[in-house]
Amino acid sequence: MGMSQDNLRGFILALLSSGFIGASFIIKKKGLRRAAAVSGVRAGYGGYAYLLEPLWWLGMVTMIVGEVANFVAYAFAPAILVTPLGALSIICCLGSLHVEGEVTSARGFRMRYVYL
């Protein structure tokens, strides 16, 4: 028993959506870091230099393309097929994680954390 053409289209769109959304996180983060390096003020502290950063805008466009692909995927395939594939966007951005530090819990457990 094979997958119908519509389900296959929805599946492919959902996969592409996850790739675009995952990549958008990486691209936007690189744009935020570049803007903070230039202006000296991070976005979290009131800096708006990222709005002038082309890399950040590329990340936004990439995210919008991914969200549109996800929306269209629901037109072709059932939610039970499309929704779980949304978790792949998290996996897509794991490749750019870097170890930033260490956290010690109240029980003394030390855990290395990663941050994009």
Rosetta blueprint (number, residue, H / E / L):
1 M L
2 G L
3 M L
4 S L
5 Q H
6 D H
7 N H
8 L H
9 R H
10 G H
11 F H
12 I H
13 L H
14 A H
15 L H
16 L H
17 S H
18 S H
19 G H
20 F H
21 I H
22 G H
23 A H
24 S H
25 F H
26 I H
27 I H
28 K H
29 K H
30 K H
31 G H
32 L H
33 R H
34 R H
35 A H
36 A H
37 A H
38 V H
39 S H
40 G L
41 V L
42 R L
43 A H
44 G H
45 Y H
46 G L
47 G L
48 Y L
49 A H
50 Y H
51 L H
52 L H
53 E L
54 P H
55 L H
56 W H
57 W H
58 L H
59 G H
60 M H
61 V H
62 T H
63 M H
64 I H
65 V H
66 G H
67 E H
68 V H
69 A H
70 N H
71 F H
72 V H
73 A H
74 Y H
75 A H
76 F H
77 A L
78 P L
79 A H
80 I H
81 L H
82 V H
83 T H
84 P H
85 L H
86 G H
87 A H
88 L H
89 S H
90 I H
91 I H
92 C H
93 C L
94 L H
95 G H
96 S H
97 L L
98 H E
99 V E
100 E E
101 G E
102 E E
103 V E
104 T E
105 S L
106 A L
107 R L
108 G L
109 F L
110 R E
111 M E
112 R E
113 Y E
114 V E
115 Y E
116 L L
